[in-house]
Amino acid sequence: MQAGGIVLCGGKSSRMGVPKATLPFGPETMLQRVVRLLGTVVSPIAAVAAQGQTLPELPASVIVTRDEREAKGPLEGLRAGLAALPDSVDLAYATSCDVPMLVPGFVERMLEFARDYDVAVMEIDGFAHPLSAVYRRTVLPHIEALLAQDRLRPVFLFDAARTRRVRAEEMSAIDPQLRTLRNLNTREDYLAALAEAGLTAP
């Protein structure tokens, strides 16, 4: 069972005001950091960008692909990422590029939860986190069908596939503060994450 990774980085970053993928986080950008951390667990990784988006330099092993359709949300990014990964990859952990506190052990545990399922997704207080989840390649036709119907909410995929919903307490030993789920949407979020990581703001 070969596991790959998908990092979505084509969001609008409207609340942050600047592209999150290129935000400095210590000696690297946020996208570079997430790719590096994820790469300690899975390989290869597909980085999914918007059409015309400029990305920071990434390792040669990273597959850069693009959303084919704009404004289709994470389902289009997942489609592009799964389609870009080699056929040898059975399943992939998907994340956004704005989670610089990602814990590699969290990814390993999610892959274990996905062993007998099509999808394993974190669910906190009834809210699923589609970009802290594992997707088996077999869900690609489901995703394409939902996109064709313009049914863009990931919950539609979770209802159609064999989905393992992972609770917060199941991760308490690995990521007790669920830092892996903490995406940075505002400058205040960004500055707080830098301080927590012991890094200075640029």
Protein Blocks (a to p, Z undefined) as FASTA:
>chain_A
ZZdddddfkbgklmnopafklpcehjbdfklmmmmmmmmmgccddddddehiacddddfk
lccdddfbghkljmlmmmmmmmmpcfklmbdcdddfklmkbcfklmmmmmmmmmmpcbdc
ddeehiacfklccddfklmmmmmmmmmnopabfklmmmmpccddddfklmmmmmmnommm
mccfbfklmmmmmmmnopacZZ
